[in-house]
Amino acid sequence: MTIRKKATISRTRKAEYLRRCARIMAASEPWLTLGLDYRACLASVSGPLREVYAARLGGKSLGFVIVEMNGSFKGYIKAICVAPEARGLGLGSRLMAFAERRIFRETPNVFLCVSSFNRGARRLYARLGYATAGILRDFIVKGSHELLLRKTLGPLRGRRGGAKRS
Ligand SMILES: CC(C)(COP(=O)(O)OP(=O)(O)OC[C@H]1O[C@@H](n2cnc3c(N)ncnc32)[C@H](O)[C@@H]1OP(=O)(O)O)[C@@H](O)C(=O)NCCC(=O)NCCS
């Protein structure tokens, strides 16, 4: 589909773009059900250690993916979101593939959390090869769980140069 193929994906550090990300998130599931308002969403996407990659077409932002490459869960996808009007056209899959390529250059694991009620996203991640690594029960709101998912190329040790294949 055109949007998926023609959109460009690149890193952005602009504060205004982060504010836009937070606005989109705060108006969308799963963040609505999780009770995360604009301020909470902005806090969750901001920070010097987060890498924000934006998908754009004709100057319009269509979606973004945010990656963390530090801490115990190095290679963590902090958030992914596609604008409502562009969903279901393959852009989310492309953003995921982009994030995975970036992460697998340095580490053999990609981690992310998905809410138990977010069936659409769970289907997508299962299709992309993610497995459940843990369940954080009643983690953000009572009655819904955060599923920690992992996609892996293999163990941390025994790979020269991080995740590179020999
Ligand atoms: C999840 C999301 C990033 C996927 O992007 P996308 O461009 O719609 O995805 P693709 O077109 O590449 O793939 C389609 C798949 O995405 C999932 N999906 C589609 N619409 C969705 C929606 N509104 N919410 C969640 N998942 C959705 C479905 O698994 C769909 O596959 P299916 O048609 O076989 O059911 C996007 O739908 C979105 O931003 N959803 C709302 C925010 C969200 O749930 N983010 C993930 C938090 S962990």
The ligand as an SDF file (V2000), in Angstrom:
LIG
                    3D

 48 50  0  0  0  0  0  0  0  0999 V2000
   -0.7690   -1.2010   16.8340 C   0  0  0  0  0  0  0  0  0  0  0  0
   -0.4670   -0.2800   15.6540 C   0  0  0  0  0  0  0  0  0  0  0  0
    0.8410    0.4780   15.9240 C   0  0  0  0  0  0  0  0  0  0  0  0
   -0.2760   -1.1360   14.3960 C   0  0  0  0  0  0  0  0  0  0  0  0
   -0.0490   -0.2860   13.3170 O   0  0  0  0  0  0  0  0  0  0  0  0
   -0.8700   -0.5150   11.9550 P   0  0  0  0  0  0  0  0  0  0  0  0
   -0.2670    0.3590   10.9210 O   0  0  0  0  0  0  0  0  0  0  0  0
   -2.3030   -0.3860   12.2370 O   0  0  0  0  0  0  0  0  0  0  0  0
   -0.4780   -2.0490   11.7080 O   0  0  0  0  0  0  0  0  0  0  0  0
   -0.3430   -2.8700   10.3430 P   0  0  0  0  0  0  0  0  0  0  0  0
   -1.2380   -2.2640    9.3120 O   0  0  0  0  0  0  0  0  0  0  0  0
    1.0840   -3.0180   10.0010 O   0  0  0  0  0  0  0  0  0  0  0  0
   -0.8610   -4.2780   10.7960 O   0  0  0  0  0  0  0  0  0  0  0  0
   -2.2400   -4.4700   11.0190 C   0  0  0  0  0  0  0  0  0  0  0  0
   -2.3950   -5.1520   12.3420 C   0  0  0  0  0  0  0  0  0  0  0  0
   -2.2570   -4.2080   13.3970 O   0  0  0  0  0  0  0  0  0  0  0  0
   -3.2110   -4.5120   14.4170 C   0  0  0  0  0  0  0  0  0  0  0  0
   -4.1240   -3.3770   14.5130 N   0  0  0  0  0  0  0  0  0  0  0  0
   -4.8230   -2.7940   13.5330 C   0  0  0  0  0  0  0  0  0  0  0  0
   -5.5470   -1.7630   14.0190 N   0  0  0  0  0  0  0  0  0  0  0  0
   -5.2750   -1.6920   15.3320 C   0  0  0  0  0  0  0  0  0  0  0  0
   -5.7100   -0.8250   16.3860 C   0  0  0  0  0  0  0  0  0  0  0  0
   -6.5680    0.1700   16.1950 N   0  0  0  0  0  0  0  0  0  0  0  0
   -5.2170   -1.0280   17.6300 N   0  0  0  0  0  0  0  0  0  0  0  0
   -4.3400   -2.0210   17.8600 C   0  0  0  0  0  0  0  0  0  0  0  0
   -3.9080   -2.8920   16.8770 N   0  0  0  0  0  0  0  0  0  0  0  0
   -4.3670   -2.7130   15.6330 C   0  0  0  0  0  0  0  0  0  0  0  0
   -3.9340   -5.7730   13.9730 C   0  0  0  0  0  0  0  0  0  0  0  0
   -3.2030   -6.9060   14.4560 O   0  0  0  0  0  0  0  0  0  0  0  0
   -3.7830   -5.7320   12.4830 C   0  0  0  0  0  0  0  0  0  0  0  0
   -3.7900   -6.9960   11.9100 O   0  0  0  0  0  0  0  0  0  0  0  0
   -5.1870   -7.6460   11.4840 P   0  0  0  0  0  0  0  0  0  0  0  0
   -5.7860   -6.6970   10.5090 O   0  0  0  0  0  0  0  0  0  0  0  0
   -4.7990   -8.9540   10.8930 O   0  0  0  0  0  0  0  0  0  0  0  0
   -5.9950   -7.7740   12.6900 O   0  0  0  0  0  0  0  0  0  0  0  0
   -1.6090    0.7390   15.3850 C   0  0  0  0  0  0  0  0  0  0  0  0
   -2.7700    0.0450   15.0580 O   0  0  0  0  0  0  0  0  0  0  0  0
   -1.8950    1.6690   16.5330 C   0  0  0  0  0  0  0  0  0  0  0  0
   -1.2870    2.7440   16.6240 O   0  0  0  0  0  0  0  0  0  0  0  0
   -2.7990    1.2660   17.4580 N   0  0  0  0  0  0  0  0  0  0  0  0
   -3.1490    2.1000   18.6000 C   0  0  0  0  0  0  0  0  0  0  0  0
   -1.9670    2.2400   19.5440 C   0  0  0  0  0  0  0  0  0  0  0  0
   -1.4640    0.8820   20.0060 C   0  0  0  0  0  0  0  0  0  0  0  0
   -2.2300   -0.0350   20.2900 O   0  0  0  0  0  0  0  0  0  0  0  0
   -0.1190    0.7820   20.1020 N   0  0  0  0  0  0  0  0  0  0  0  0
    0.5270   -0.3980   20.5970 C   0  0  0  0  0  0  0  0  0  0  0  0
    0.7050   -0.2760   22.0720 C   0  0  0  0  0  0  0  0  0  0  0  0
    1.5860   -1.7110   22.7040 S   0  0  0  0  0  0  0  0  0  0  0  0
  1  2  1  0
  2  3  1  0
  2  4  1  0
  2 36  1  0
  4  5  1  0
  5  6  1  0
  6  7  2  0
  6  8  1  0
  6  9  1  0
  9 10  1  0
 10 11  2  0
 10 12  1  0
 10 13  1  0
 13 14  1  0
 14 15  1  0
 15 16  1  0
 15 30  1  0
 16 17  1  0
 17 18  1  0
 17 28  1  0
 18 19  1  0
 18 27  1  0
 19 20  2  0
 20 21  1  0
 21 22  1  0
 21 27  2  0
 22 23  1  0
 22 24  2  0
 24 25  1  0
 25 26  2  0
 26 27  1  0
 28 29  1  0
 28 30  1  0
 30 31  1  0
 31 32  1  0
 32 33  2  0
 32 34  1  0
 32 35  1  0
 36 37  1  0
 36 38  1  0
 38 39  2  0
 38 40  1  0
 40 41  1  0
 41 42  1  0
 42 43  1  0
 43 44  2  0
 43 45  1  0
 45 46  1  0
 46 47  1  0
 47 48  1  0
M  END
$$$$
